[in-house]
Amino acid sequence: MPQMEMDHSTDPKADLIERLGDLSQVDLFHNQVLLAIYIRPEKTKSGIILTDKYRDEDKYQSKVGMVVKMGDLAFDDPTDAWFKGVSVNMHDWVVYRPSDGWSININGVDCRVLDDVNARMRIPTPDMVW
């Protein structure tokens, strides 16, 4: 059960994909991964309203992002030392340490660029971790 279930009026995955738009001209190099940062909606399922200031912290402290672009070598490990049995796909939600990512904004969407090894786990829903 998520620690704070949010009331999503739209699917957060679909919303981020739509707002990012066409990324076909964006090329990530080597083992880099581009994540769209998950920003929680204003209201929880239990009816608690989160202030704008509280939600604004997600830009800096969020630990969850959706994979929206990968470099050619991302998650490719011929030695099986790092990613044996692990596959990360486009639009997967992954958890990372906020200090590991490089913050950027693409088409008005807060994103992070990080090395593939800094994606620590995959989760089914972004509300699962905070």
TIVO-2410 file (N, C-alpha, C; in nm, 3 decimals):
# residues 130
REC num residu      c1      c2      c3 atome chaine
REC   1      M   0.084  -0.118   0.000     N      A
REC   1      M   0.000   0.000   0.000    CA      A
REC   1      M   0.088   0.124   0.000     C      A
REC   2      P   0.060   0.220  -0.090     N      A
REC   2      P   0.139   0.342  -0.094    CA      A
REC   2      P   0.133   0.417   0.038     C      A
REC   3      Q   0.243   0.485   0.069     N      A
REC   3      Q   0.249   0.556   0.196    CA      A
REC   3      Q   0.151   0.674   0.200     C      A
REC   4      M   0.124   0.737   0.086     N      A
REC   4      M   0.026   0.843   0.078    CA      A
REC   4      M  -0.040   0.833  -0.060     C      A
REC   5      E  -0.153   0.765  -0.066     N      A
REC   5      E  -0.220   0.747  -0.195    CA      A
REC   5      E  -0.275   0.881  -0.242     C      A
REC   6      M  -0.243   0.914  -0.366     N      A
REC   6      M  -0.284   1.041  -0.422    CA      A
REC   6      M  -0.408   1.024  -0.508     C      A
REC   7      D  -0.484   1.132  -0.519     N      A
REC   7      D  -0.605   1.135  -0.601    CA      A
REC   7      D  -0.566   1.188  -0.739     C      A
REC   8      H  -0.549   1.097  -0.834     N      A
REC   8      H  -0.507   1.135  -0.969    CA      A
REC   8      H  -0.630   1.156  -1.056     C      A
REC   9      S  -0.649   1.279  -1.103     N      A
REC   9      S  -0.761   1.304  -1.196    CA      A
REC   9      S  -0.725   1.254  -1.335     C      A
REC  10      T  -0.594   1.247  -1.364     N      A
REC  10      T  -0.546   1.187  -1.489    CA      A
REC  10      T  -0.433   1.091  -1.454     C      A
REC  11      D  -0.408   0.997  -1.542     N      A
REC  11      D  -0.299   0.903  -1.523    CA      A
REC  11      D  -0.167   0.979  -1.526     C      A
REC  12      P  -0.084   0.972  -1.420     N      A
REC  12      P   0.040   1.050  -1.418    CA      A
REC  12      P   0.135   1.013  -1.530     C      A
REC  13      K   0.137   0.888  -1.571     N      A
REC  13      K   0.223   0.845  -1.680    CA      A
REC  13      K   0.180   0.911  -1.811     C      A
REC  14      A   0.051   0.903  -1.843     N      A
REC  14      A  -0.002   0.962  -1.966    CA      A
REC  14      A   0.016   1.113  -1.966     C      A
REC  15      D  -0.004   1.175  -1.850     N      A
REC  15      D   0.011   1.320  -1.838    CA      A
REC  15      D   0.154   1.364  -1.869     C      A
REC  16      L   0.252   1.295  -1.810     N      A
REC  16      L   0.392   1.331  -1.836    CA      A
REC  16      L   0.430   1.310  -1.982     C      A
REC  17      I   0.386   1.200  -2.040     N      A
REC  17      I   0.417   1.172  -2.180    CA      A
REC  17      I   0.360   1.281  -2.270     C      A
REC  18      E   0.236   1.320  -2.244     N      A
REC  18      E   0.173   1.424  -2.325    CA      A
REC  18      E   0.243   1.559  -2.309     C      A
REC  19      R   0.273   1.597  -2.186     N      A
REC  19      R   0.338   1.726  -2.162    CA      A
REC  19      R   0.480   1.733  -2.217     C      A
REC  20      L   0.552   1.621  -2.216     N      A
REC  20      L   0.687   1.620  -2.270    CA      A
REC  20      L   0.688   1.636  -2.422     C      A
REC  21      G   0.590   1.580  -2.488     N      A
REC  21      G   0.584   1.590  -2.633    CA      A
REC  21      G   0.687   1.502  -2.701     C      A
REC  22      D   0.723   1.541  -2.821     N      A
REC  22      D   0.814   1.464  -2.905    CA      A
REC  22      D   0.958   1.479  -2.855     C      A
REC  23      L   1.018   1.368  -2.817     N      A
REC  23      L   1.158   1.368  -2.772    CA      A
REC  23      L   1.250   1.302  -2.875     C      A
REC  24      S   1.202   1.286  -2.998     N      A
REC  24      S   1.282   1.216  -3.098    CA      A
REC  24      S   1.411   1.288  -3.133     C      A
REC  25      Q   1.418   1.418  -3.110     N      A
REC  25      Q   1.540   1.493  -3.139    CA      A
REC  25      Q   1.637   1.496  -3.021     C      A
REC  26      V   1.597   1.439  -2.909     N      A
REC  26      V   1.682   1.434  -2.789    CA      A
REC  26      V   1.763   1.305  -2.795     C      A
REC  27      D   1.895   1.318  -2.789     N      A
REC  27      D   1.983   1.202  -2.788    CA      A
REC  27      D   2.061   1.199  -2.658     C      A
REC  28      L   2.043   1.095  -2.582     N      A
REC  28      L   2.124   1.076  -2.461    CA      A
REC  28      L   2.245   0.992  -2.498     C      A
REC  29      F   2.355   1.020  -2.435     N      A
REC  29      F   2.478   0.950  -2.467    CA      A
REC  29      F   2.505   0.838  -2.369     C      A
REC  30      H   2.568   0.734  -2.418     N      A
REC  30      H   2.623   0.625  -2.340    CA      A
REC  30      H   2.518   0.562  -2.247     C      A
REC  31      N   2.544   0.563  -2.117     N      A
REC  31      N   2.456   0.494  -2.022    CA      A
REC  31      N   2.362   0.591  -1.948     C      A
REC  32      Q   2.337   0.706  -2.008     N      A
REC  32      Q   2.251   0.806  -1.943    CA      A
REC  32      Q   2.103   0.771  -1.960     C      A
REC  33      V   2.024   0.810  -1.859     N      A
REC  33      V   1.880   0.787  -1.859    CA      A
REC  33      V   1.811   0.920  -1.829     C      A
REC  34      L   1.708   0.953  -1.905     N      A
REC  34      L   1.629   1.073  -1.880    CA      A
REC  34      L   1.500   1.032  -1.810     C      A
REC  35      L   1.476   1.091  -1.695     N      A
REC  35      L   1.355   1.064  -1.616    CA      A
REC  35      L   1.269   1.189  -1.609     C      A
REC  36      A   1.139   1.174  -1.627     N      A
REC  36      A   1.044   1.280  -1.598    CA      A
REC  36      A   1.007   1.265  -1.451     C      A
REC  37      I   1.027   1.371  -1.375     N      A
REC  37      I   1.005   1.366  -1.230    CA      A
REC  37      I   0.856   1.359  -1.199     C      A
REC  38      Y   0.823   1.273  -1.105     N      A
REC  38      Y   0.685   1.263  -1.057    CA      A
REC  38      Y   0.659   1.373  -0.954     C      A
REC  39      I   0.563   1.458  -0.984     N      A
REC  39      I   0.519   1.563  -0.893    CA      A
REC  39      I   0.379   1.523  -0.846     C      A
REC  40      R   0.364   1.510  -0.716     N      A
REC  40      R   0.235   1.465  -0.663    CA      A
REC  40      R   0.123   1.564  -0.693     C      A
REC  41      P   0.001   1.513  -0.713     N      A
REC  41      P  -0.113   1.603  -0.732    CA      A
REC  41      P  -0.148   1.673  -0.601     C      A
REC  42      E  -0.241   1.763  -0.611     N      A
REC  42      E  -0.276   1.849  -0.497    CA      A
REC  42      E  -0.346   1.776  -0.383     C      A
REC  43      K  -0.417   1.668  -0.414     N      A
REC  43      K  -0.504   1.607  -0.315    CA      A
REC  43      K  -0.476   1.457  -0.299     C      A
REC  44      T  -0.481   1.410  -0.174     N      A
REC  44      T  -0.467   1.268  -0.146    CA      A
REC  44      T  -0.604   1.202  -0.159     C      A
REC  45      K  -0.604   1.070  -0.170     N      A
REC  45      K  -0.732   0.998  -0.178    CA      A
REC  45      K  -0.815   1.016  -0.052     C      A
REC  46      S  -0.748   1.042   0.060     N      A
REC  46      S  -0.822   1.063   0.185    CA      A
REC  46      S  -0.873   1.206   0.200     C      A
REC  47      G  -0.842   1.293   0.101     N      A
REC  47      G  -0.896   1.429   0.102    CA      A
REC  47      G  -0.801   1.536   0.155     C      A
REC  48      I  -0.681   1.500   0.192     N      A
REC  48      I  -0.585   1.600   0.240    CA      A
REC  48      I  -0.534   1.681   0.120     C      A
REC  49      I  -0.536   1.813   0.135     N      A
REC  49      I  -0.488   1.903   0.030    CA      A
REC  49      I  -0.343   1.939   0.061     C      A
REC  50      L  -0.254   1.914  -0.036     N      A
REC  50      L  -0.113   1.949  -0.020    CA      A
REC  50      L  -0.093   2.091  -0.073     C      A
REC  51      T  -0.022   2.172   0.002     N      A
REC  51      T   0.002   2.310  -0.040    CA      A
REC  51      T   0.097   2.312  -0.160     C      A
REC  52      D   0.091   2.422  -0.235     N      A
REC  52      D   0.181   2.437  -0.350    CA      A
REC  52      D   0.326   2.433  -0.305     C      A
REC  53      K   0.355   2.494  -0.192     N      A
REC  53      K   0.493   2.495  -0.142    CA      A
REC  53      K   0.540   2.352  -0.110     C      A
REC  54      Y   0.454   2.275  -0.050     N      A
REC  54      Y   0.485   2.136  -0.016    CA      A
REC  54      Y   0.511   2.055  -0.143     C      A
REC  55      R   0.424   2.071  -0.242     N      A
REC  55      R   0.437   1.998  -0.368    CA      A
REC  55      R   0.556   2.047  -0.450     C      A
REC  56      D   0.591   2.175  -0.435     N      A
REC  56      D   0.704   2.231  -0.507    CA      A
REC  56      D   0.835   2.161  -0.468     C      A
REC  57      E   0.840   2.110  -0.346     N      A
REC  57      E   0.959   2.037  -0.300    CA      A
REC  57      E   0.985   1.912  -0.383     C      A
REC  58      D   0.880   1.857  -0.446     N      A
REC  58      D   0.898   1.739  -0.530    CA      A
REC  58      D   0.997   1.765  -0.643     C      A
REC  59      K   1.006   1.889  -0.690     N      A
REC  59      K   1.101   1.923  -0.796    CA      A
REC  59      K   1.244   1.893  -0.752     C      A
REC  60      Y   1.270   1.906  -0.623     N      A
REC  60      Y   1.405   1.892  -0.571    CA      A
REC  60      Y   1.427   1.762  -0.494     C      A
REC  61      Q   1.324   1.712  -0.429     N      A
REC  61      Q   1.339   1.598  -0.340    CA      A
REC  61      Q   1.270   1.471  -0.386     C      A
REC  62      S   1.198   1.477  -0.497     N      A
REC  62      S   1.130   1.357  -0.543    CA      A
REC  62      S   1.231   1.247  -0.570     C      A
REC  63      K   1.193   1.126  -0.539     N      A
REC  63      K   1.280   1.010  -0.556    CA      A
REC  63      K   1.228   0.917  -0.665     C      A
REC  64      V   1.122   0.960  -0.735     N      A
REC  64      V   1.059   0.876  -0.837    CA      A
REC  64      V   1.052   0.951  -0.969     C      A
REC  65      G   1.089   0.880  -1.075     N      A
REC  65      G   1.078   0.936  -1.209    CA      A
REC  65      G   1.040   0.829  -1.308     C      A
REC  66      M   0.986   0.874  -1.420     N      A
REC  66      M   0.947   0.782  -1.527    CA      A
REC  66      M   1.053   0.789  -1.637     C      A
REC  67      V   1.099   0.673  -1.681     N      A
REC  67      V   1.199   0.666  -1.788    CA      A
REC  67      V   1.136   0.715  -1.918     C      A
REC  68      V   1.194   0.820  -1.976     N      A
REC  68      V   1.139   0.874  -2.101    CA      A
REC  68      V   1.239   0.870  -2.216     C      A
REC  69      K   1.365   0.843  -2.186     N      A
REC  69      K   1.467   0.831  -2.291    CA      A
REC  69      K   1.589   0.762  -2.231     C      A
REC  70      M   1.657   0.682  -2.312     N      A
REC  70      M   1.777   0.611  -2.265    CA      A
REC  70      M   1.887   0.620  -2.370     C      A
REC  71      G   2.011   0.632  -2.322     N      A
REC  71      G   2.125   0.625  -2.411    CA      A
REC  71      G   2.142   0.484  -2.464     C      A
REC  72      D   2.221   0.471  -2.569     N      A
REC  72      D   2.239   0.341  -2.634    CA      A
REC  72      D   2.295   0.233  -2.541     C      A
REC  73      L   2.372   0.273  -2.442     N      A
REC  73      L   2.434   0.175  -2.353    CA      A
REC  73      L   2.362   0.162  -2.218     C      A
REC  74      A   2.251   0.231  -2.201     N      A
REC  74      A   2.179   0.227  -2.074    CA      A
REC  74      A   2.129   0.086  -2.044     C      A
REC  75      F   2.159   0.039  -1.926     N      A
REC  75      F   2.119  -0.093  -1.876    CA      A
REC  75      F   2.174  -0.208  -1.960     C      A
REC  76      D   2.277  -0.181  -2.036     N      A
REC  76      D   2.345  -0.283  -2.115    CA      A
REC  76      D   2.473  -0.321  -2.041     C      A
REC  77      D   2.480  -0.441  -1.992     N      A
REC  77      D   2.594  -0.484  -1.911    CA      A
REC  77      D   2.639  -0.622  -1.955     C      A
REC  78      P   2.735  -0.628  -2.048     N      A
REC  78      P   2.779  -0.759  -2.098    CA      A
REC  78      P   2.843  -0.848  -1.991     C      A
REC  79      T   2.889  -0.790  -1.880     N      A
REC  79      T   2.951  -0.869  -1.773    CA      A
REC  79      T   2.851  -0.921  -1.673     C      A
REC  80      D   2.728  -0.874  -1.679     N      A
REC  80      D   2.623  -0.909  -1.582    CA      A
REC  80      D   2.659  -0.869  -1.439     C      A
REC  81      A   2.750  -0.776  -1.423     N      A
REC  81      A   2.789  -0.731  -1.290    CA      A
REC  81      A   2.685  -0.638  -1.227     C      A
REC  82      W   2.616  -0.559  -1.311     N      A
REC  82      W   2.523  -0.459  -1.257    CA      A
REC  82      W   2.377  -0.494  -1.281     C      A
REC  83      F   2.346  -0.548  -1.396     N      A
REC  83      F   2.205  -0.559  -1.435    CA      A
REC  83      F   2.160  -0.700  -1.467     C      A
REC  84      K   2.225  -0.800  -1.413     N      A
REC  84      K   2.186  -0.938  -1.440    CA      A
REC  84      K   2.040  -0.960  -1.399     C      A
REC  85      G   1.960  -1.003  -1.493     N      A
REC  85      G   1.818  -1.030  -1.466    CA      A
REC  85      G   1.732  -0.905  -1.455     C      A
REC  86      V   1.788  -0.788  -1.483     N      A
REC  86      V   1.714  -0.663  -1.471    CA      A
REC  86      V   1.688  -0.606  -1.609     C      A
REC  87      S   1.565  -0.567  -1.634     N      A
REC  87      S   1.535  -0.494  -1.757    CA      A
REC  87      S   1.452  -0.372  -1.719     C      A
REC  88      V   1.494  -0.260  -1.769     N      A
REC  88      V   1.421  -0.135  -1.747    CA      A
REC  88      V   1.373  -0.089  -1.883     C      A
REC  89      N   1.247  -0.056  -1.891     N      A
REC  89      N   1.185  -0.019  -2.018    CA      A
REC  89      N   1.136   0.125  -2.015     C      A
REC  90      M   1.109   0.176  -2.134     N      A
REC  90      M   1.051   0.308  -2.144    CA      A
REC  90      M   0.921   0.313  -2.063     C      A
REC  91      H   0.902   0.423  -1.994     N      A
REC  91      H   0.783   0.454  -1.915    CA      A
REC  91      H   0.772   0.373  -1.786     C      A
REC  92      D   0.879   0.305  -1.748     N      A
REC  92      D   0.883   0.242  -1.616    CA      A
REC  92      D   0.906   0.351  -1.511     C      A
REC  93      W   0.848   0.332  -1.393     N      A
REC  93      W   0.876   0.419  -1.279    CA      A
REC  93      W   0.997   0.363  -1.206     C      A
REC  94      V   1.097   0.447  -1.183     N      A
REC  94      V   1.216   0.404  -1.111    CA      A
REC  94      V   1.243   0.498  -0.995     C      A
REC  95      V   1.314   0.444  -0.897     N      A
REC  95      V   1.350   0.519  -0.777    CA      A
REC  95      V   1.499   0.549  -0.783     C      A
REC  96      Y   1.535   0.669  -0.743     N      A
REC  96      Y   1.674   0.713  -0.746    CA      A
REC  96      Y   1.699   0.804  -0.625     C      A
REC  97      R   1.823   0.829  -0.596     N      A
REC  97      R   1.859   0.925  -0.490    CA      A
REC  97      R   1.861   1.063  -0.554     C      A
REC  98      P   1.786   1.161  -0.501     N      A
REC  98      P   1.776   1.293  -0.564    CA      A
REC  98      P   1.911   1.357  -0.595     C      A
REC  99      S   2.010   1.335  -0.514     N      A
REC  99      S   2.140   1.398  -0.537    CA      A
REC  99      S   2.216   1.334  -0.653     C      A
REC 100      D   2.172   1.218  -0.702     N      A
REC 100      D   2.241   1.151  -0.812    CA      A
REC 100      D   2.204   1.208  -0.949     C      A
REC 101      G   2.092   1.276  -0.958     N      A
REC 101      G   2.045   1.323  -1.088    CA      A
REC 101      G   2.082   1.467  -1.116     C      A
REC 102      W   2.092   1.497  -1.243     N      A
REC 102      W   2.116   1.633  -1.291    CA      A
REC 102      W   1.981   1.690  -1.330     C      A
REC 103      S   1.935   1.794  -1.261     N      A
REC 103      S   1.803   1.851  -1.285    CA      A
REC 103      S   1.802   1.936  -1.412     C      A
REC 104      I   1.705   1.909  -1.498     N      A
REC 104      I   1.684   1.990  -1.616    CA      A
REC 104      I   1.533   2.001  -1.639     C      A
REC 105      N   1.495   2.092  -1.728     N      A
REC 105      N   1.355   2.111  -1.762    CA      A
REC 105      N   1.343   2.095  -1.913     C      A
REC 106      I   1.257   2.005  -1.957     N      A
REC 106      I   1.236   1.983  -2.100    CA      A
REC 106      I   1.089   2.008  -2.131     C      A
REC 107      N   1.063   2.102  -2.220     N      A
REC 107      N   0.926   2.136  -2.260    CA      A
REC 107      N   0.836   2.165  -2.140     C      A
REC 108      G   0.893   2.228  -2.037     N      A
REC 108      G   0.816   2.264  -1.918    CA      A
REC 108      G   0.800   2.153  -1.817     C      A
REC 109      V   0.864   2.039  -1.840     N      A
REC 109      V   0.854   1.925  -1.749    CA      A
REC 109      V   0.987   1.910  -1.675     C      A
REC 110      D   0.979   1.903  -1.543     N      A
REC 110      D   1.099   1.882  -1.463    CA      A
REC 110      D   1.149   1.740  -1.483     C      A
REC 111      C   1.279   1.728  -1.514     N      A
REC 111      C   1.339   1.599  -1.544    CA      A
REC 111      C   1.473   1.585  -1.471     C      A
REC 112      R   1.527   1.467  -1.476     N      A
REC 112      R   1.662   1.438  -1.427    CA      A
REC 112      R   1.733   1.351  -1.529     C      A
REC 113      V   1.862   1.376  -1.542     N      A
REC 113      V   1.949   1.289  -1.620    CA      A
REC 113      V   2.040   1.219  -1.521     C      A
REC 114      L   2.046   1.087  -1.528     N      A
REC 114      L   2.134   1.015  -1.438    CA      A
REC 114      L   2.196   0.894  -1.506     C      A
REC 115      D   2.303   0.845  -1.448     N      A
REC 115      D   2.364   0.722  -1.496    CA      A
REC 115      D   2.270   0.606  -1.466     C      A
REC 116      D   2.267   0.507  -1.554     N      A
REC 116      D   2.178   0.393  -1.536    CA      A
REC 116      D   2.196   0.324  -1.401     C      A
REC 117      V   2.319   0.316  -1.351     N      A
REC 117      V   2.343   0.247  -1.223    CA      A
REC 117      V   2.281   0.320  -1.104     C      A
REC 118      N   2.238   0.445  -1.125     N      A
REC 118      N   2.177   0.521  -1.016    CA      A
REC 118      N   2.025   0.500  -1.006     C      A
REC 119      A   1.969   0.425  -1.099     N      A
REC 119      A   1.830   0.383  -1.085    CA      A
REC 119      A   1.833   0.263  -0.990     C      A
REC 120      R   1.776   0.278  -0.873     N      A
REC 120      R   1.792   0.178  -0.767    CA      A
REC 120      R   1.685   0.070  -0.765     C      A
REC 121      M   1.566   0.100  -0.815     N      A
REC 121      M   1.459   0.000  -0.819    CA      A
REC 121      M   1.349   0.046  -0.913     C      A
REC 122      R   1.267  -0.049  -0.955     N      A
REC 122      R   1.149  -0.021  -1.037    CA      A
REC 122      R   1.028  -0.044  -0.948     C      A
REC 123      I   0.929   0.044  -0.961     N      A
REC 123      I   0.806   0.031  -0.881    CA      A
REC 123      I   0.685   0.042  -0.975     C      A
REC 124      P   0.573  -0.018  -0.936     N      A
REC 124      P   0.456  -0.018  -1.025    CA      A
REC 124      P   0.379   0.114  -1.026     C      A
REC 125      T   0.387   0.190  -0.918     N      A
REC 125      T   0.311   0.315  -0.909    CA      A
REC 125      T   0.397   0.420  -0.839     C      A
REC 126      P   0.394   0.545  -0.884     N      A
REC 126      P   0.482   0.646  -0.828    CA      A
REC 126      P   0.450   0.685  -0.684     C      A
REC 127      D   0.330   0.659  -0.639     N      A
REC 127      D   0.293   0.694  -0.501    CA      A
REC 127      D   0.350   0.598  -0.397     C      A
REC 128      M   0.409   0.490  -0.443     N      A
REC 128      M   0.459   0.386  -0.353    CA      A
REC 128      M   0.575   0.435  -0.266     C      A
REC 129      V   0.653   0.530  -0.317     N      A
REC 129      V   0.775   0.574  -0.248    CA      A
REC 129      V   0.770   0.724  -0.226     C      A
REC 130      W   0.816   0.767  -0.109     N      A
REC 130      W   0.845   0.908  -0.086    CA      A
REC 130      W   0.957   0.917   0.012     C      A
***
